[in-house]
């Protein structure tokens, strides 16, 4: 039968629907000054902590360790500011009803919104390249190690965003999403923080200390910053991202009637 007889068109594939959501979400970041403020604040803080407080020049080493040591702590507060609106704004404004009733499955929207937020964050991270240019002019850095450090920072950003998206799906308030997202990410950061590990060693059994340390983002990110890319670290970040996004989709399905 022809289209003129009233036969509906075939619904779009999940990939077509995901691409539409991705473009809308990514374009939305640059539709307001918030995105530019985020990028400027991130770059300013990264520069201060890398060059001024990190002592990039005083160290006498041609590497970006001060930058990669700073990035996790910047992400801890800045990425929840990006992820807090992913689903909270949709739920508050009622537009989530459109997403959950689309012919495409909800997971396509979850992945599309996550990838848009990740692309935006990776753009901010890529704009730190002047630091790489600086150390290249001052010495002969290990470019492979720097690339690995950026890869680790990118994966960690993805894990932060996935956790933040999961939290954002559970509340209509962006403020609550930010606070809970930052708190959840802090747990992952502090799990690999040296003073926390030393505190646990004073009273906790060895298996617990090792388990907590293995959950830490810092431990994994430091491996990348040293130029060491291990399969276990790649699997770890991929698992955190996948688990958080699956939980995000489950929360949206559970709350779509709210």
C-alpha positions as CSV (number, residue, x, y, z in Angstrom):
1,X,0.0,0.0,0.0
2,X,1.2,3.5,-0.7
3,X,1.8,6.2,1.9
4,X,-1.2,8.0,0.7
5,X,-3.5,5.2,2.0
6,X,-2.6,6.1,5.5
7,X,0.1,3.5,6.1
8,X,2.6,4.8,8.7
9,X,6.3,5.0,7.8
10,X,8.6,2.5,9.4
11,X,9.9,3.9,12.8
12,X,13.5,5.1,12.8
13,X,16.2,2.7,13.8
14,X,17.8,3.1,17.3
15,X,20.9,4.5,15.6
16,X,19.0,7.2,13.7
17,X,17.1,8.2,16.9
18,X,20.4,8.2,18.9
19,X,22.0,10.5,16.3
20,X,19.2,12.9,16.5
21,X,19.3,13.0,20.3
22,X,23.1,13.4,20.1
23,X,23.0,16.4,17.8
24,X,20.3,18.0,19.8
25,X,22.1,17.5,23.1
26,X,25.6,18.6,21.8
27,X,24.1,21.7,20.2
28,X,22.3,22.5,23.4
29,X,25.6,22.9,25.2
30,X,26.7,25.8,23.0
31,X,23.2,27.4,22.8
32,X,23.9,29.1,26.2
33,X,27.0,30.8,27.7
34,X,27.2,28.0,30.3
35,X,29.3,25.8,28.0
36,X,31.8,28.5,27.4
37,X,32.0,29.4,31.0
38,X,32.7,25.8,31.8
39,X,35.5,25.5,29.3
40,X,37.1,28.8,30.4
41,X,37.0,27.8,34.1
42,X,38.4,24.4,33.3
43,X,41.2,25.8,31.3
44,X,42.1,28.5,33.8
45,X,42.1,26.1,36.7
46,X,44.1,23.5,34.7
47,X,46.7,26.2,33.9
48,X,47.0,27.5,37.4
49,X,47.4,24.0,38.9
50,X,49.7,22.8,36.2
51,X,52.1,25.8,35.8
52,X,51.8,27.8,39.0
53,X,51.0,25.3,41.8
54,X,52.2,22.2,39.9
55,X,55.6,23.7,39.3
56,X,55.8,22.6,35.7
57,X,58.9,24.7,35.0
58,X,60.6,24.2,38.4
59,X,60.4,20.4,38.1
60,X,62.9,20.3,35.2
61,X,61.1,17.4,33.6
62,X,59.5,17.5,30.1
63,X,56.2,15.8,31.0
64,X,52.6,16.6,31.8
65,X,52.4,14.9,35.2
66,X,51.2,18.1,36.9
67,X,48.3,18.3,34.5
68,X,47.3,14.7,34.8
69,X,47.6,14.8,38.6
70,X,45.3,17.9,38.6
71,X,42.6,16.7,36.1
72,X,40.9,14.1,38.4
73,X,40.3,16.8,41.0
74,X,39.0,19.3,38.5
75,X,36.7,16.6,37.0
76,X,35.4,15.8,40.5
77,X,33.5,19.2,40.6
78,X,33.2,20.3,37.0
79,X,31.9,17.1,35.4
80,X,28.9,16.8,37.8
81,X,28.1,20.4,36.7
82,X,27.8,19.0,33.1
83,X,26.0,15.8,33.9
84,X,23.5,17.2,36.4
85,X,21.3,18.5,33.6
86,X,21.3,15.4,31.4
87,X,18.1,13.9,32.8
88,X,17.1,16.2,35.6
89,X,16.2,18.9,33.2
90,X,14.3,16.5,31.0
91,X,12.3,15.3,34.0
92,X,11.6,18.7,35.4
93,X,10.5,20.1,32.0
94,X,8.4,17.1,31.1
95,X,10.3,16.5,27.8
96,X,11.4,13.1,29.1
97,X,7.9,11.8,28.1
98,X,8.8,12.4,24.5
99,X,12.1,10.4,24.8
100,X,10.5,7.4,26.6
101,X,7.7,7.2,24.1
102,X,9.9,7.3,21.0
103,X,9.8,4.2,18.8
104,X,13.5,3.7,19.5
105,X,14.5,2.0,22.8
106,X,15.4,4.2,25.8
107,X,19.0,2.9,25.8
108,X,19.6,4.8,22.5
109,X,18.8,8.1,24.2
110,X,20.8,7.2,27.2
111,X,23.9,6.5,25.1
112,X,23.3,9.5,22.8
113,X,23.1,12.0,25.7
114,X,26.1,10.4,27.4
115,X,28.2,10.6,24.2
116,X,27.2,14.2,23.7
117,X,28.3,15.1,27.2
118,X,31.5,13.1,26.7
119,X,32.3,14.9,23.4
120,X,31.8,18.2,25.1
121,X,34.1,17.3,27.9
122,X,36.7,15.9,25.6
123,X,36.7,19.2,23.7
124,X,37.6,21.0,27.0
125,X,40.3,18.4,27.7
126,X,41.7,18.8,24.2
127,X,42.0,22.5,24.6
128,X,44.8,21.9,27.2
129,X,47.1,21.2,24.2
130,X,49.2,24.4,24.8
131,X,50.7,22.7,27.8
132,X,51.8,19.8,25.5
133,X,53.3,22.4,23.1
134,X,55.1,24.1,26.0
135,X,56.8,21.0,27.3
136,X,57.7,20.0,23.7
137,X,59.4,23.4,23.2
138,X,61.2,23.1,26.6
139,X,62.5,19.6,26.2
140,X,62.0,16.2,24.6
141,X,59.0,14.6,26.3
142,X,57.7,11.1,25.9
143,X,54.8,11.8,23.6
144,X,53.6,8.2,24.0
145,X,53.2,8.7,27.7
146,X,51.4,12.0,27.2
147,X,49.0,10.4,24.8
148,X,48.4,7.6,27.3
149,X,47.8,10.3,30.0
150,X,45.2,12.0,27.8
151,X,43.6,8.6,27.1
152,X,43.3,7.9,30.8
153,X,41.9,11.3,31.5
154,X,39.3,10.8,28.7
155,X,38.3,7.4,30.1
156,X,38.0,8.8,33.6
157,X,35.8,11.7,32.3
158,X,33.6,9.1,30.7
159,X,33.3,7.2,34.0
160,X,32.5,10.5,35.9
161,X,29.8,11.4,33.3
162,X,28.2,8.0,33.3
163,X,27.9,8.0,37.1
164,X,26.6,11.6,37.0
165,X,24.0,10.6,34.3
166,X,22.8,7.8,36.5
167,X,22.3,10.2,39.5
168,X,20.7,12.8,37.2
169,X,18.1,10.3,36.1
170,X,17.0,9.8,39.7
171,X,16.0,13.4,40.5
172,X,14.2,16.4,39.0
173,X,16.5,18.8,40.8
174,X,19.8,19.8,39.1
175,X,21.2,21.0,42.4
176,X,20.6,17.6,44.0
177,X,21.9,15.9,41.0
178,X,25.1,17.9,41.2
179,X,25.6,17.3,45.0
180,X,24.9,13.6,44.7
181,X,26.9,13.2,41.5
182,X,29.9,14.9,43.0
183,X,29.6,12.8,46.2
184,X,29.5,9.6,44.2
185,X,32.5,10.6,42.1
186,X,34.4,11.5,45.2
187,X,33.9,8.0,46.5
188,X,35.6,6.7,43.4
189,X,38.4,9.2,43.6
190,X,39.1,8.8,47.4
191,X,39.1,5.0,47.0
192,X,42.5,5.3,45.3
193,X,43.8,8.3,47.3
194,X,47.1,7.6,49.1
195,X,46.1,8.9,52.6
196,X,42.8,6.9,52.5
197,X,44.7,3.7,51.6
198,X,47.2,4.3,54.4
199,X,44.3,4.9,56.9
200,X,42.7,1.6,55.9
201,X,46.0,-0.3,56.2
202,X,46.0,0.7,59.9
203,X,43.0,-1.4,60.8
204,X,41.4,-3.1,57.7
205,X,42.3,-6.5,56.4
206,X,44.6,-6.7,53.4
207,X,41.9,-7.9,51.0
208,X,39.7,-5.0,51.8
209,X,42.5,-2.5,51.3
210,X,43.3,-4.0,47.9
211,X,39.7,-4.0,47.0
212,X,39.1,-0.4,47.8
213,X,42.3,0.6,46.1
214,X,41.2,-1.3,42.9
215,X,38.0,0.8,42.8
216,X,39.9,4.1,42.8
217,X,40.0,6.3,39.7
218,X,43.3,7.8,40.8
219,X,45.2,4.5,40.8
220,X,44.0,3.7,37.2
221,X,44.6,7.2,35.9
222,X,48.1,7.3,37.4
223,X,49.0,4.2,35.4
224,X,48.0,6.0,32.2
225,X,49.9,9.1,33.2
226,X,53.1,7.0,33.5
227,X,52.5,5.8,29.9
228,X,51.3,2.3,31.1
229,X,48.2,1.1,29.4
230,X,47.0,-2.1,30.9
231,X,44.0,-4.2,29.8
232,X,42.7,-4.3,33.4
233,X,42.4,-0.5,33.5
234,X,40.6,-0.4,30.2
235,X,38.2,-3.0,31.3
236,X,37.7,-1.3,34.6
237,X,36.6,2.1,33.1
238,X,34.5,0.3,30.4
239,X,32.8,-1.7,33.1
240,X,32.0,1.4,35.2
241,X,30.7,3.3,32.2
242,X,28.5,0.4,31.1
243,X,27.2,-0.4,34.5
244,X,26.3,3.2,35.2
245,X,24.5,3.6,31.9
246,X,22.6,0.4,32.4
247,X,21.5,1.6,35.8
248,X,20.6,5.0,34.3
249,X,18.3,3.3,31.7
250,X,16.7,1.2,34.4
251,X,16.0,4.2,36.6
252,X,14.4,6.1,33.7
253,X,12.2,3.1,32.9
254,X,11.2,2.8,36.5
255,X,10.4,6.6,36.8
256,X,8.9,7.3,33.4
257,X,5.4,7.1,34.9
258,X,6.3,9.9,37.5
